[in-house]
Every structure is written in C-alpha cells, then in structure tokens.
Amino acid sequence: MPDPQIPTTILLSDADVRTAFDWQAAVEALRLAYAGDVSDAQFPPRTMARGDGLWLRALSGIMPGQAVLGAKLIAASPRAQAASYLISLFDGQTMALLALLDGNAITGFRTAATSALAARQLSSVDAPNVAVIGSGFEARAHLEAMARSGPLGAISVYSPRETSRTAFCEAMAAEGIVVTAADSAQAAVEVSDLIICAARSRDETPTILGRWLRPGMTVISIGSTLPEQRELDPEAIARPDLIVADMVEEVAHDTGDMIAAKDAGVIFADRLVSLTDIVSGRHPGRTDAGQIILYKSVGAAMQDLAVAHLCVERARAADIGTVIAAPILPVNKGK
C-alpha cells in the first residue's frame, strides 16, 4: 500500500509544461532563488560526456531552503541536429521523485526569465528601448519575458533573413507586443537601451561588436555557452564597466566570447560578478546611468529547478500531467 507521506510522481510533457508555465511567476521564483543563501556545493559545475558525435550534459543542484533537489540531462547529437532534455525533481524531505519533466521548453523559459530578472536589475531606464538580435525560440521567449516583467519602449529585431524578421514581428504582434524589423544588427542596436543577443552566426563570427555600444546600454548575451561558440567580439567584453554572470567560472573560462577576449589581451576578472550577488544585494550592480553593463548566461541548474518546481506546483493545482503508475520510491537506508 502506498505511503501517504510519499507524494505521487507526475510526468509533465512539453505541452503540460507550456500550459503550467507563467512568466511573472517564473521571474519571481528566480528572484527568490537568487536572493537566497546558496553555497557553491549546492550547485556544482556541470559535467559533459563526449563521444563520437554525441554528448551528454548534466546539471544538478539542491535549491535554497532544500525543499527540492534535482538534475537536468541533455542528450544531444550535433551531427544529427537532435537533442532531448529531461528534468528530475525530488522532494527534499522524503527523497521521493516528485516529477519527471520534458525540459525543452523549460530550458528556454528559464533562460529568458533569468535574463529578464537580470535586465530589470541592471537596466539604466525603467522602460528600455530593446534590440533583439535573433528571431528563434530563445529570442521570442526573451522578448516575452521582458514584456511580462515590466514596461518597454520601442522594440526592433534583426535576423539575417527578412522572412524570419517578418515572422517574428507577426508572432510578437499576436502576443500584443509591437516590434519593428531592422535592416541590420547595428541599426537595431543604435536605437536601443537594452540589447538581447539570442542568435549566433552560423560560422561563429560575432554578431555584436563592441564599437556599437553606447554609455548606459545593457547587453544580454546568451548565445556563447561552449568554447567553440561566439556571439560578442573582444571589444564588447572590454567596454562594459561590469560583467554579470549566472555561472561566473563557466562564463569566464568555458565560453568562446571570453576565451577570445582573453586571447586578445582583455582583462575582465576585476569586472566579473555573479547574478546571485546582484539580486541578493551583496553587490550594488549599476552605480551610474552611463555605465555599460553586460550580462552573460550559460544556464544554471538553479534556473532549471526553480522553473521546474514552479511548473510542477502549478500543474498539480490545475490537475495537469500524468501520474506515473509505478513511481520510483525512496529506499530506507537506515535498515
């Protein structure tokens, strides 16, 4: 007979996650997580197993307050252009498996919601003009996260293909967000206060150049998460007064942008701080409206688990998801 103290395990499909998700609730859940007392041991560096054309990345963590713990696995074949995302979430008291979630949408949602949290903390203006560089899922998610987290000014988008720019504007209009297409990345940046970089070039040539940046700008960069990936040129790393990272060590040592900047002689260690320190108030963040601020993200287990836990709680309240008939139950290791 099932133990009434052990919660049931639910499975949330990608469609279930999208139904349960809410932008404002996600940004708030992430704010609370980043403002909490977190030790390095709770969120160790990610690991990646590499094979012949295959890789498996693992991110694990124990959330602040220890209510839940869990992990995300990403199985990918760049050669086949395919990937699967799986998140497991455990109860922090009973060790029961609370849920298994398709992590595809969560990965995009958590990145965008965290970027919105960072942008609102760091922006020099309350209603920034926004340049979106990219027109795919991440770009759309980031703009929606910004729109749902506070006021925005004028919005422009640039993507190499005109058809993609048009589709982006139409998709955003359906969400009540007015976007104008720009003819180039530089044209979009020139009229913006906030730049959202959500598209790497196919040949890994940087899409944002440091000489375009003006005093007071805030740059959100999410597209360089591995050594071989590029999004910003070295000057775009050299010019910011402050660089904020969700994972400081990984951003500094494992991303193509920072590796290229270091190779070019750019020193940034004294300007690099963690998002945790910014949100918790341990670091003041922007101290002058004229500063250029860069936020770089590689993704973090805390983001995945915070958003996954939010989706599970909302799904249970709305009776969304599938109860697993034969759940994995905790084993009593004291006997």
N, C-alpha and C positions, 0 to 999 in steps of 0.2 A: 504494500500500500504506500502511495507517495507520501513523503514527509510534508505536512502542511507548512513547515517553516522554510522549505526549499521552494523558491519561485520557479514557475514554469519557464521553459526556454521557448523563445519565439524566433521565427525566421522572417526577416524583412527583405523582400525583393527590392530591386531598384525602383519599381513603381511604388511600393509601400513607403520607401524612404522619401521619395519625392512628395507623396501625399502627406506624410507626417511632418515634413520639414517646415520651418518658419524662419525667415531672415532675422527679424528683430529678436526673436528668442535665441537664435544661434549666436548673434553678436553679444547678447547679454551673457549667455553661458560661457562664451570665450573670455569675456571681460572678467567674470568671476574666477575663472580658472587661472588666468594670467595674473590676477591680483592676489592669488593665494600664496601660501607658503609652500614652495616647491624645492626639493633638493635635487641635485644632479643625478643621484642614484635612482630617483623615481622614473626618470626618462633617459635611459642610456642611449648612446649613439646607435643609429640604425645599422643593420648588417645587410650585406648583399652577397648572395651566392651567384657566381657567374659560371656559365657553361658555354658550350659551343652554340652561340646564337640564342641563349636563354639566360634570364636572370630572375632571381627571387629576392625581393627586398622585404625586410621585416622591421616594423616599428612597434615598440611595446612601451607600456607605461602604467603607472599607478597614479590615479588622479588625486589632486589636492583634497584632503579630507578622507581619502581612502574608501569612499563609497563604492567605487568601481575600479576595476583594473582590466586591461585587455591588450589586444595587439591587432595590427593590420598586416596582412600579407599581400604583396603584389607579385603576381606571376606574369612575366612578360617575355615576348619574343619580338624584339625589334625587327628581325628578319621577316617574320610573318605579319608584323604590324598588328599584334593582338596582345591583350592584357586582361587579367582578371583580378578583382580586388575583393578581399574577404576580411571582415572585421569580426572579432570575437570579443564579447564583453562579459565579464564575470562579476558576481556580487562580492563586495569587499568584506562581508561578514561571513557568509556561508560558503564562499568559493564556488557557488553554483553558476553554471553557464546561463547568463541571463538571455543572451541573444546572439544570433549569427546574422550579419547584415551584408548585403551586397554593398561594397564600399565605393563603387564607381561614382555615383552622384555625390556621396559624402566627401570624397576627395576634392571635387570641385567646389562644393558648398563650403567646406571648412577653410579652404584656401582663400576664397573670396570673402567670407565673413571675417576671417582674421585680418585680411588686408583692409577691410572696411574699418575694423576696430583700430588698426594702426593709423590709417589715414585720418580718422576723426581725432585721434590723439595728437597727430603731428602737423596737420594742415595749418597754414598761416591764415586761412579765411574760413568762415563758417559755411559758406555756400560756394565751394570752388568751381571754377570752370574746369572741365575734365577732358583730357585727351585719352582715348582708348586706342592702343596700338594692338591690333588683332581683332578677329571677328568670330572666333570659335566659341566653344562652350565656356572656357575659362573667361574670355572677355565678356561674354554676356552675363555670366554669374557675377563677375566683379562689378559690373555697372549696376546690376540689380541690387547687389548688396549695398553699394554706396547709396543708391536711390532710396532704399528702405531704411537706411540708418541715419538719414538727415537730409537737409536741403542741398541742392546742387544748382550751379549756374548753367551756362551753356555747355553742351556736350558735343564733341566731334569724334569721329572714328576714322582710322586709316587701316586698310588692309590692302595688300598688293593687287588683288583682283577687284575690279569695280562691282562685279556681281555679288561678291561677298560683302562688300560695304553696303550695298543696297539691301541685301537680305538682313544684315544686322540692323539697319535703321528700321526696317519693317517689323522685325521681331521685337525690337525695343518699343516701337510705337504701340504694338499690341499690348504691352505691359504698362502703357501710359507714360513712357519715357521718350522724350523728343531728342533725336540725335541727328546731326548733320555730317555728311560724308566729307572728308578732306581728301585733297589730291595727293598728299604726301605726308609722311610721318612728321617731317619738320613743320609743315603747315599746321598740323593738328597741335603740335607742341607749342608753337609760337603764341597761341591764344589761350593757353591753359594755365591753371594754377596747380593742378594735380594731374600727373601722368600715370596711367595704368598700362604697364608693359605686359602684355599677355600673348605675345607671339614671337617666337624665334624665327629667324630666317632659315630657309632650308639648308643653306650652306654654312650656317652658324656664323655669318657675318653680323656684327651688332646692328640692331635696329634703332637704337637710341644713341646719339652722340652727345658727349659732354658739352660741346660748344653751343648746343641749343639751349642749355639750361639757363634760367634767369634767377636772380635773387628772389626768395620767397617760395620757390617751387617745392613741391613734394613729389617724389618719384616712388611708385610701387613697382617692384621688379620681381616676377615670379617664374620667369622662363629659363633660368640657368640654375639647374639643380644638380648637375653632374659635371665632372671635369671637362668633358667634351662639348658642353653646351655654352653658347654665348648669346647675350642679349644687349649688354651695355659695353661701350668701349672704355679703355682705361681712363680717359678724361672724365667720363661720367662717374667713375669711382673716386677720382682725385678731387673733384669740385665740391661735393657735399660737405657741409660743416659737421654733419652727424650721419652715421650709418647705423640703422636699427635692424637687427636680425632676429628671426624667430628661433634659429639654432646657430648661435654665434660661431662655434668651432667648425661646423659643417659649411656655413656660408664662407668663412674665412679661408678654409683650406681645400674644400671639395667642389667648388663651383667654378666653372670656366671663366666667368667675368672677373672674379677676384684673383684667380691664378694668372690671367693675362695682365691684370693691373699690377700684380706683384712683379711679374717678369718685366714690366715696363718701368719699374722703379717706384711705383706708387706705394706710399706708406699709409696704411689705414688703421692699424691696430689701436691707435690712441683715439680714433673717432668711432669705433665699433662698440655698440652696446646692445643688450638684449631687450626684446619686447617685454619680457617679464619685468625688468627694471623700470621701463617706461610706464606700463599700466599700473604697477604697484606703487608708483611714486618715488621709488628709490633713486631714479634719475629724472631730472626735470624735462627732458625731451627738448622741444624747440624753446629757445630762450629769446629769440629775436625774430620778428616778422620777415626780415630779409635773409634769413638762413636758408640754404638749400638742404633738404632732408631726403635721405634715401632709405627706403625700407626694402630689404631683400628677404625673400622667403624661399626655403627649400621644403617646407612642410614639416609637421611635427606630430608625434603620437598624441600629445595633449590635445591638439586640434581635432584629430580623428575621434578620440574617445569622448571629448566634450560634446561634439555634434552627434555622435552615435548614441550616447546616453540620452541626449535630448530627444532624438527621434524615437528611441525605444519607449521613453516615458509618454510621449505624445501618442505613439502608436497603441500602447496599452490602454490609454484613456479613451481612444477612439475605436478600440476593438479592430485595429488594423494588424495584419500579419498572420502567419500560420504557426500554430503551436506544434512543436516537434513532438511526435508521438513517443519516441524513445530518447529522451534527453540524456545528456552526459551528466551523471550525478557525482557530487563530491565523494571522495573516499575518506573514511575516518582513519587518519594515520596515527592516532593515539593508541590503537589496539594492536 
